[in-house]
Structures are given as C-alpha cells and as structure tokens.
Amino acid sequence: MGSAIVRRLEKEGYSELLLASRAEVDLRDQAAVNRWFAANRPEYVFLAAGTVGGIWANSTRPAEFIYDNLMIHATVVHAAWRTGVKKLLYLGSSCIYPRLAEQPMAEGALLTGALEPTNEPYAVAKIAGIKLCQAYRKQYGCDFVSAMPTNLYGPGDNFDPQGSHVLPALIRKFHEARIAGRSTVTIWGTGTPRREFLFVDDLADACVFLMRHYDGDEHVNVGTGEDLSIRELAELVRDVVAPGLRLEFDASKPDGMPRKRLDVSRLRGLGWRHRTGLREGIEATYRWLVAELETGRVRGWAAGPPVRATRSAS
Ligand SMILES: NC(=O)c1ccc[n+]([C@@H]2O[C@H](COP(=O)([O-])OP(=O)(O)OC[C@H]3O[C@@H](n4cnc5c(N)ncnc54)[C@H](OP(=O)(O)O)[C@@H]3O)[C@@H](O)[C@H]2O)c1
C-alpha cells in the first residue's frame, strides 16, 4: 500500500515525500516516532504501516498482530498531534466488521457484533486506530480521517506462503505448479467464502482523493463493492497463470469469515469509484511478478529452488 501511494504521489509531481521506513524508525517506539516527527515535520501523513497477513499469519502470530498494530497506530497518531500535522489518513481494514455483519457491510456495522475469531486481535487493533483518530479529533481538533480498505492486491505484494493473503498466495501456487508440471493445485478451505478485491493502485488513488476531499469523523469504506467466491477467484487466477490446471479444496483448513463485501456508497457519494477490473488487475500483477522473478527481488520468494518464469500473463 505504501509503495503504491508513493507511486501515485510521485506521478502527480509531489517531490518532498518523507518515507518512515523500518530501517529509519521502529514505529512501535513512541520516543523514536516523536523524534522522527520532530526532525521531519510532515504536513500530511498517510499511515500505511502495520503487521499484516492472511489467516495463517493471523492465527499463528496473534500477539504480534495486536501489539504491533496497536502501538504503530498510537505512536503515529500521538506524534502527529504533538507536531501539528495538518492532516492524517489512517488505513484500517475491512476486518473491523463483525463476523456475521449484514452484507454489504456499511460503516455503521462497526461494533454491532462479535468479530471473526481468526483475526480478532488484528481487528481490535484496527478498530482502536479509528477510535484514536476520532478521540484526537474530538479532544484536540485534529483533522485525522480513517479509511477501511477491502483486500488489496497488486505489484509489490507479499508472496511468502506463510504470510501472504489469498490472492498472491493463489498466484504463487499456480505459477509454481505450472513450472513444476503439476496438474492439480490444492486450495485452503471450502472455496465457498466470498471476498472482494481492490487493485492497490486504485486504493492509492482513493487515499489521495480522501486526503483532498474528506474531513469527516466517520471512517470510510474503500473497495469495489463487488465480491466473488474463493473458488471463482481461484479459477480466475488459474486462467491467467496456468490455464487447464485442476483445483482441489482442503476443507480441513479454516475458511475465515463467510462473506466480506463492503458497502461503498459513502465513498461513491463523495465522488470516487475504482477503475481496475479484477481480471485486468490480476494480469497486471502477474506480469509484474514474472518480470520481478527474473531479477529475484520478489518479497517472500527467497526460499526454495529458483523459479523461472516461462510464460507471460495473457
Ligand atoms: N494488504 C491488504 O489486503 C490490506 C487490506 C486492508 C488494509 N490493509 C492495511 O494497510 C496497511 C498496509 O498494508 P500492506 O498490505 O501494504 O502491508 P505490507 O506490504 O506488509 O506493508 C506494511 C509496511 O509497514 C512496515 N512496518 C511494519 N511494522 C513496522 C514498524 N514497526 N516500523 C516501521 N515500519 C513497519 C513494513 O516494513 P517492512 O517491510 O520492513 O516489514 C511495510 O513496509 C496495514 O495497516 C494493513 O492493515 C491491508
């Protein structure tokens, strides 16, 4: 997300971008974050850092998911207030909504029911981020706004089998199966849950839009408003990456929330909608991946024998 926002801002000609990478500052450390803000004095802040991952990562590293995210949100919001940041956009997640929230999930569904157990610690931290922005707005008059993106994918994604989200995980599985000459790919879960996906460059566009045009207290959903089943998604990725391969579903693995589609009418009402169709976005992501594999720079793809790309996405 962060690199897509940087791409988007650079394209518009913004040149004074301050990037608080992990190498420069551990965002969980309030003193270090205070020092970074005092030294750099940013005017506008996109808070896109966090500990992120799919069902496997969330269920095996719950302490990291709640601690890291709670701390990152709190330190950055607090330092932004202390140094008089003009505006801050906090990026949460659609995981904040209750497991059985009415579909599509409108902003008002927040805190109306129990959360999905497989990512509850992460969701609690993400909800705390919204409440932080609202509290600093209420007490100190800060112009801090929150956006809740749906599942993202695109160039720069994480392809680590232990830490990735479903879409990059599927791209990798099909790519490796094709290279290895396997005829079947096994997918986690039943294939029936439904999910929504937003191309990361569309998300970056929405972030810049909200930074310019939104100054409300309520968070705003960011997505396409369209979903599909994991089976349909797997078939689509298969058709782009490895046509003809057979799919098998391992129902002993967890499914996560049954449905997760955002109601995006608030954002559409403000005047923004996505541009990239899902197939087009998957093709662009796979083209990017194939090119990057040749250089060996793909995140989460260090392990195992070298996997050479032999075919480009159509
Ligand atoms: N991906 C999605 O589908 C999705 C959907 C909805 C919302 N979000 C939210 O969007 C935000 C960004 O997600 P993403 O997918 O872009 O994740 P990502 O690719 O893993 O990027 C997260 C970034 O945060 C940095 N970071 C993590 N902990 C840090 C720390 N303690 N100090 C400094 N930097 C730290 C990471 O640095 P390193 O590279 O050094 O680890 C990385 O650059 C997160 O808040 C996430 O909850 C993501």
The ligand as a Gaussian input file, in Angstrom:
#p B3LYP/6-31G(d) Opt

LIG

0 1
 N       -2.978000      -5.939000       2.106000
 C       -4.275000      -5.847000       2.288000
 O       -5.064000      -6.566000       1.680000
 C       -4.828000      -4.826000       3.237000
 C       -6.206000      -4.676000       3.265000
 C       -6.758000      -3.747000       4.116000
 C       -5.946000      -2.983000       4.922000
 N       -4.605000      -3.151000       4.910000
 C       -3.823000      -2.302000       5.812000
 O       -2.967000      -1.483000       5.055000
 C       -1.749000      -1.245000       5.725000
 C       -0.594000      -1.659000       4.822000
 O       -0.753000      -2.982000       4.406000
 P        0.168000      -3.624000       3.276000
 O       -0.619000      -4.703000       2.669000
 O        0.773000      -2.560000       2.460000
 O        1.265000      -4.321000       4.195000
 P        2.803000      -4.551000       3.889000
 O        3.024000      -4.680000       2.442000
 O        3.242000      -5.634000       4.821000
 O        3.433000      -3.178000       4.348000
 C        3.466000      -2.804000       5.686000
 C        4.626000      -1.861000       5.851000
 O        4.692000      -1.465000       7.227000
 C        6.044000      -1.531000       7.629000
 N        6.148000      -1.782000       9.057000
 C        5.591000      -2.797000       9.755000
 N        5.938000      -2.708000      11.047000
 C        6.729000      -1.602000      11.155000
 C        7.399000      -0.990000      12.246000
 N        7.305000      -1.476000      13.468000
 N        8.111000       0.120000      11.993000
 C        8.216000       0.617000      10.756000
 N        7.595000       0.084000       9.669000
 C        6.856000      -1.020000       9.887000
 C        6.614000      -2.709000       6.860000
 O        8.002000      -2.656000       6.835000
 P        8.870000      -3.971000       6.497000
 O        8.712000      -4.143000       5.012000
 O       10.229000      -3.597000       6.933000
 O        8.259000      -5.080000       7.264000
 C        5.977000      -2.476000       5.493000
 O        6.719000      -1.546000       4.755000
 C       -1.837000      -2.030000       7.020000
 O       -2.220000      -1.179000       8.048000
 C       -2.928000      -3.038000       6.749000
 O       -3.589000      -3.373000       7.929000
 C       -4.021000      -4.051000       4.061000

